[in-house]
Amino acid sequence: MAEFEIYRSLQNPAHYVAVLSSDSSENAEGVRHSQNLAPLTRIAEDGQPHLGFDPSLAKAAIAQHGFYAFALTVEPRDGID
């Protein structure tokens, strides 16, 4: 099964970029070798939603732009609202 490679921005900890592990295009290689991004994790391309990451949206963006840029902000909560 293919995977998404997730990279985190070194300038903004809420910004991330995803590429497919099988992608060897210029855009994917640019992400992998960017001095502004650091490898973070891998997520299976299983079509299931993951915390803060939607594989369906990622695949559509990668098909159109060669990468998927997204932001994720975690907001701590105390108790139930």
DSSP file (Angstrom, degrees, kcal/mol; ACC not computed):
  #  RESIDUE AA STRUCTURE BP1 BP2  ACC     N-H-->O    O-->H-N    N-H-->O    O-->H-N    TCO  KAPPA ALPHA  PHI   PSI    X-CA   Y-CA   Z-CA
    1    1 A M              0   0    0      0, 0.0    45,-0.1     0, 0.0     2,-0.0   0.000 360.0 360.0 360.0 136.2    0.0    0.0    0.0
    2    2 A A        -     0   0    0     43,-0.2    43,-2.6    42,-0.1     2,-0.3  -0.251 360.0-149.7 -70.4 163.1    1.3    3.5   -0.9
    3    3 A E  E     -A   44   0A   0     41,-0.2    18,-3.4    42,-0.1     2,-0.5  -0.929  13.3-122.6-133.2 157.1    1.8    6.1    1.8
    4    4 A F  E     -AB  43  20A   0     39,-3.4    39,-2.2    -2,-0.3     2,-0.5  -0.860  23.2-142.5 -93.0 134.5    1.7    9.8    2.1
    5    5 A E  E     -AB  42  19A   0     14,-3.5    14,-1.8    -2,-0.5     2,-0.5  -0.883  17.5-153.6 -94.2 126.6    5.0   11.4    3.3
    6    6 A I  E     -AB  41  18A   0     35,-3.0    34,-2.9    -2,-0.5    35,-1.3  -0.892  11.3-171.9-108.0 129.6    4.2   14.3    5.7
    7    7 A Y  E     -AB  39  17A   0     10,-3.0    10,-2.3    -2,-0.5     2,-0.4  -0.925  12.6-142.3-119.4 144.4    6.6   17.2    6.1
    8    8 A R  E     -AB  38  16A   0     30,-3.0    30,-2.4    -2,-0.4     8,-0.2  -0.878  22.8-112.4-109.7 138.5    6.4   20.0    8.7
    9    9 A S  E     -A   37   0A   0      6,-2.7    28,-0.2     3,-0.4     6,-0.1  -0.420  13.2-151.4 -64.8 137.0    7.3   23.6    8.0
   10   10 A L  S    S+     0   0    0     26,-2.9    -1,-0.1     1,-0.1    27,-0.1   0.679  97.3  46.5 -80.9 -18.6   10.3   24.8    9.9
   11   11 A Q  S    S+     0   0    0     25,-0.5    -1,-0.1     1,-0.3    26,-0.1   0.784 122.6  27.9 -91.9 -32.1    8.9   28.4    9.9
   12   12 A N    >   -     0   0    0      3,-0.1     3,-2.3     1,-0.1    -3,-0.4  -0.916  64.1-158.0-136.3 107.0    5.3   27.7   10.9
   13   13 A P  T 3  S+     0   0    0      0, 0.0    -1,-0.1     0, 0.0    -3,-0.0   0.567  92.8  59.6 -64.9  -6.9    4.7   24.6   13.1
   14   14 A A  T 3  S+     0   0    0     57,-0.1    58,-2.7    -6,-0.1     2,-0.4   0.468  90.0  87.2 -95.8  -3.2    1.0   24.6   12.0
   15   15 A H  E <   + C   0  71A   0     -3,-2.3    -6,-2.7    56,-0.2     2,-0.3  -0.831  53.1 173.2-106.1 136.3    1.8   24.2    8.3
   16   16 A Y  E     -BC   8  70A   0     54,-3.1    54,-2.4    -2,-0.4     2,-0.4  -0.909  18.0-154.2-136.0 159.1    2.4   20.8    6.6
   17   17 A V  E     -BC   7  69A   0    -10,-2.3   -10,-3.0    -2,-0.3     2,-0.4  -0.998  10.4-161.4-136.0 138.5    3.0   19.4    3.1
   18   18 A A  E     +BC   6  68A   0     50,-2.5    50,-2.0    -2,-0.4     2,-0.3  -0.948  11.0 173.1-121.2 141.8    2.1   15.9    1.9
   19   19 A V  E     -B    5   0A   0    -14,-1.8   -14,-3.5    -2,-0.4     2,-0.3  -0.942  39.1-100.8-134.7 159.5    3.4   14.0   -1.1
   20   20 A L  E >   -B    4   0A   0     -2,-0.3     3,-1.7   -16,-0.2   -16,-0.2  -0.645  24.7-132.7 -80.6 138.5    2.9   10.4   -2.2
   21   21 A S  T 3  S+     0   0    0    -18,-3.4    -1,-0.1    -2,-0.3   -17,-0.1   0.795 107.4  53.4 -61.7 -28.0    5.8    8.1   -1.4
   22   22 A S  T 3  S+     0   0    0    -19,-0.4     2,-0.5     2,-0.0    -1,-0.3   0.511  86.0 105.2 -83.6  -5.2    5.6    6.6   -4.9
   23   23 A D    <   +     0   0    0     -3,-1.7    -4,-0.0     1,-0.1     0, 0.0  -0.659  36.1 170.6 -85.1 122.6    5.8   10.1   -6.6
   24   24 A S        +     0   0    0     -2,-0.5    -1,-0.1     4,-0.1    -3,-0.0   0.108  34.6 131.7-113.9  20.0    9.1   11.0   -8.2
   25   25 A S  S  > S-     0   0    0      1,-0.1     4,-2.4    41,-0.1     5,-0.2  -0.153  73.6-104.4 -67.3 167.2    7.9   14.1   -9.9
   26   26 A E  H  > S+     0   0    0      1,-0.2     4,-2.1     2,-0.2     5,-0.1   0.884 121.2  51.7 -60.3 -40.8    9.8   17.4   -9.7
   27   27 A N  H  > S+     0   0    0      2,-0.2     4,-1.9     1,-0.2    -1,-0.2   0.928 110.6  47.1 -64.2 -45.0    7.3   18.8   -7.2
   28   28 A A  H  > S+     0   0    0      1,-0.2     4,-2.3     2,-0.2    -2,-0.2   0.916 113.4  48.0 -63.7 -43.2    7.5   15.8   -4.9
   29   29 A E  H  X S+     0   0    0     -4,-2.4     4,-1.9     1,-0.2    -1,-0.2   0.860 108.2  56.1 -66.3 -34.3   11.3   15.9   -5.0
   30   30 A G  H  < S+     0   0    0     -4,-2.1     4,-0.4    -5,-0.2    -1,-0.2   0.895 108.5  47.4 -62.6 -40.2   11.3   19.6   -4.3
   31   31 A V  H >< S+     0   0    0     -4,-1.9     3,-1.1     1,-0.2    -2,-0.2   0.942 111.3  51.0 -64.1 -47.7    9.2   19.0   -1.1
   32   32 A R  H 3< S+     0   0    0     -4,-2.3    -2,-0.2     1,-0.3    -1,-0.2   0.823 118.2  37.3 -60.8 -32.9   11.6   16.2    0.0
   33   33 A H  T 3< S+     0   0    0     -4,-1.9    -1,-0.3    -5,-0.1    -2,-0.2   0.295  85.5 130.0-105.4   9.0   14.7   18.3   -0.5
   34   34 A S    X   -     0   0    0     -3,-1.1     3,-0.7    -4,-0.4    -3,-0.1  -0.396  52.2-148.9 -65.8 136.7   13.3   21.6    0.7
   35   35 A Q  T 3  S+     0   0    0      1,-0.2    -1,-0.1    -2,-0.1    -4,-0.1   0.531  97.8  59.7 -79.3  -6.9   15.3   23.4    3.3
   36   36 A N  T 3  S+     0   0    0     -5,-0.1   -26,-2.9   -26,-0.1   -25,-0.5   0.438 100.5  62.3 -99.3  -2.2   12.1   24.8    4.7
   37   37 A L  E <   -A    9   0A   0     -3,-0.7   -28,-0.2   -28,-0.2   -21,-0.1  -0.934  60.4-159.6-127.8 148.0   10.5   21.5    5.5
   38   38 A A  E     -A    8   0A   0    -30,-2.4   -30,-3.0    -2,-0.3    -5,-0.1  -0.984  32.9-105.7-124.1 137.5   11.4   18.6    7.9
   39   39 A P  E     +A    7   0A   0      0, 0.0   -32,-0.2     0, 0.0     3,-0.1  -0.353  42.7 168.5 -58.6 137.8   10.1   15.0    7.5
   40   40 A L  E     -     0   0A   0    -34,-2.9     2,-0.3     1,-0.4   -33,-0.2   0.744  48.6 -42.2-117.1 -56.4    7.5   14.3   10.2
   41   41 A T  E     -A    6   0A   0    -35,-1.3   -35,-3.0     2,-0.0    -1,-0.4  -0.925  45.4-109.8-162.3-179.7    5.6   11.0    9.5
   42   42 A R  E     -A    5   0A   0     -2,-0.3     2,-0.4   -37,-0.2   -37,-0.2  -0.973  21.3-161.3-126.6 145.2    4.0    8.7    7.0
   43   43 A I  E     -A    4   0A   0    -39,-2.2   -39,-3.4    -2,-0.4    -2,-0.0  -0.995  26.8-112.3-128.0 132.0    0.3    8.0    6.7
   44   44 A A  E     -A    3   0A   0     -2,-0.4     2,-1.7   -41,-0.2     3,-0.3  -0.306  20.1-127.6 -61.5 141.6   -1.2    5.0    4.8
   45   45 A E        +     0   0    0    -43,-2.6   -43,-0.2     1,-0.2    -1,-0.1  -0.537  65.1 131.9 -87.3  68.5   -3.1    5.7    1.6
   46   46 A D  S    S-     0   0    0     -2,-1.7    -1,-0.2     2,-0.2    -2,-0.1   0.393  72.8-117.9-104.6   1.4   -6.0    3.7    2.8
   47   47 A G  S    S+     0   0    0      1,-0.3     9,-0.2    -3,-0.3    -2,-0.1   0.416  75.2 123.9  78.6  -3.6   -8.8    6.3    2.1
   48   48 A Q        -     0   0    0     -4,-0.2    -1,-0.3     7,-0.1    -2,-0.2  -0.697  68.2-108.1 -90.6 142.1   -9.7    6.5    5.7
   49   49 A P        -     0   0    0      0, 0.0     2,-0.3     0, 0.0     5,-0.2  -0.391  35.0-162.2 -66.2 145.9   -9.7    9.9    7.5
   50   50 A H  B >   -D   53   0B   0      3,-2.6     3,-2.6    -2,-0.1     2,-0.2  -0.883  40.1 -72.5-124.7 157.1   -6.9   10.5   10.0
   51   51 A L  T 3  S-     0   0    0     -2,-0.3     3,-0.1     1,-0.3     0, 0.0  -0.315 119.2  -9.7 -53.3 112.6   -6.7   13.1   12.7
   52   52 A G  T 3  S+     0   0    0     -2,-0.2     2,-0.4     1,-0.1    -1,-0.3   0.557 123.1  88.0  75.7   9.2   -6.1   16.4   10.9
   53   53 A F  B <   -D   50   0B   0     -3,-2.6    -3,-2.6    17,-0.0    -1,-0.1  -0.980  53.7-164.8-146.0 127.8   -5.5   14.7    7.5
   54   54 A D     >  -     0   0    0     -2,-0.4     4,-2.3    -5,-0.2     3,-0.3  -0.922   6.3-162.1-113.3 106.2   -8.0   13.7    4.8
   55   55 A P  H  > S+     0   0    0      0, 0.0     4,-2.7     0, 0.0     5,-0.2   0.825  89.9  56.6 -56.9 -34.2   -6.4   11.3    2.2
   56   56 A S  H  > S+     0   0    0      2,-0.2     4,-1.9     1,-0.2     5,-0.1   0.933 110.1  43.5 -65.3 -45.6   -9.1   12.1   -0.4
   57   57 A L  H  > S+     0   0    0     -3,-0.3     4,-2.4     2,-0.2    -1,-0.2   0.895 113.6  52.9 -64.1 -39.4   -8.4   15.8   -0.3
   58   58 A A  H  X S+     0   0    0     -4,-2.3     4,-2.8     1,-0.2     5,-0.2   0.933 108.3  48.9 -62.5 -46.9   -4.7   15.1   -0.4
   59   59 A K  H  X S+     0   0    0     -4,-2.7     4,-2.2     1,-0.2    -1,-0.2   0.897 111.9  49.5 -61.6 -40.3   -4.9   12.8   -3.4
   60   60 A A  H  X S+     0   0    0     -4,-1.9     4,-1.5     2,-0.2    -1,-0.2   0.920 113.6  45.4 -65.0 -43.6   -7.0   15.4   -5.3
   61   61 A A  H  X>S+     0   0    0     -4,-2.4     4,-3.7     2,-0.2     5,-0.6   0.902 112.2  51.2 -67.1 -40.6   -4.5   18.2   -4.5
   62   62 A I  H  X5S+     0   0    0     -4,-2.8     4,-1.7     4,-0.2    -1,-0.2   0.900 108.6  52.2 -63.6 -40.3   -1.5   16.1   -5.4
   63   63 A A  H  <5S+     0   0    0     -4,-2.2    -1,-0.2    -5,-0.2    -2,-0.2   0.864 119.7  35.3 -62.4 -35.4   -3.1   15.2   -8.7
   64   64 A Q  H  <5S+     0   0    0     -4,-1.5    -2,-0.2    -5,-0.1    -1,-0.2   0.870 137.4  14.5 -86.8 -39.8   -3.6   18.9   -9.5
   65   65 A H  H  <5S-     0   0    0     -4,-3.7    -3,-0.2     2,-0.3    -2,-0.2   0.563  95.2-114.0-116.9 -12.8   -0.6   20.6   -7.9
   66   66 A G  S  <<S+     0   0    0     -4,-1.7     2,-0.3    -5,-0.6    -4,-0.2   0.369  93.2  41.5  90.6  -5.1    1.9   17.8   -7.2
   67   67 A F  S    S-     0   0    0     -6,-0.6     2,-0.5   -48,-0.1    -2,-0.3  -0.964  73.9-126.3-160.4 168.2    1.7   18.3   -3.4
   68   68 A Y  E     -C   18   0A   0    -50,-2.0   -50,-2.5    -2,-0.3     2,-0.4  -0.965  20.9-166.8-127.7 112.6   -0.9   18.9   -0.7
   69   69 A A  E     +C   17   0A   0     -2,-0.5     2,-0.3   -52,-0.2   -52,-0.2  -0.841  19.3 160.2 -98.9 134.0   -0.4   21.8    1.6
   70   70 A F  E     -C   16   0A   0    -54,-2.4   -54,-3.1    -2,-0.4     2,-0.4  -0.975  30.1-134.2-149.7 161.5   -2.5   22.0    4.8
   71   71 A A  E     -C   15   0A   0     -2,-0.3     2,-0.4   -56,-0.2   -56,-0.2  -0.903  14.7-169.9-118.9 148.1   -2.6   23.6    8.2
   72   72 A L        -     0   0    0    -58,-2.7     2,-0.5    -2,-0.4    -2,-0.0  -0.975   2.2-175.3-141.0 123.4   -3.3   21.9   11.5
   73   73 A T        -     0   0    0     -2,-0.4     2,-0.6     2,-0.0   -59,-0.1  -0.978  11.9-153.1-121.7 128.5   -3.9   23.7   14.7
   74   74 A V        -     0   0    0     -2,-0.5    -2,-0.0     2,-0.0   -60,-0.0  -0.881   9.3-168.0-101.8 126.6   -4.4   21.9   18.0
   75   75 A E        -     0   0    0     -2,-0.6    -2,-0.0     2,-0.0     2,-0.0  -0.941  17.7-134.9-116.9 111.0   -6.4   23.8   20.6
   76   76 A P        -     0   0    0      0, 0.0     2,-0.4     0, 0.0    -2,-0.0  -0.326  21.0-160.1 -63.4 145.0   -6.4   22.3   24.1
   77   77 A R        -     0   0    0     -2,-0.0     2,-0.7     0, 0.0     3,-0.0  -0.980  11.6-148.4-127.9 140.9   -9.8   22.1   25.8
   78   78 A D        -     0   0    0     -2,-0.4     2,-0.0     2,-0.0     0, 0.0  -0.931  67.4 -27.2-106.9 112.8  -10.6   21.7   29.5
   79   79 A G  S    S-     0   0    0     -2,-0.7     2,-0.5     2,-0.0     0, 0.0  -0.246  95.4 -49.9  81.4-172.2  -13.7   19.8   30.1
   80   80 A I              0   0    0      1,-0.1    -2,-0.0    -3,-0.0    -1,-0.0  -0.886 360.0 360.0-107.0 132.0  -16.7   19.4   27.8
   81   81 A D              0   0    0     -2,-0.5    -1,-0.1     0, 0.0    -2,-0.0   0.430 360.0 360.0 -86.8 360.0  -18.4   22.5   26.3
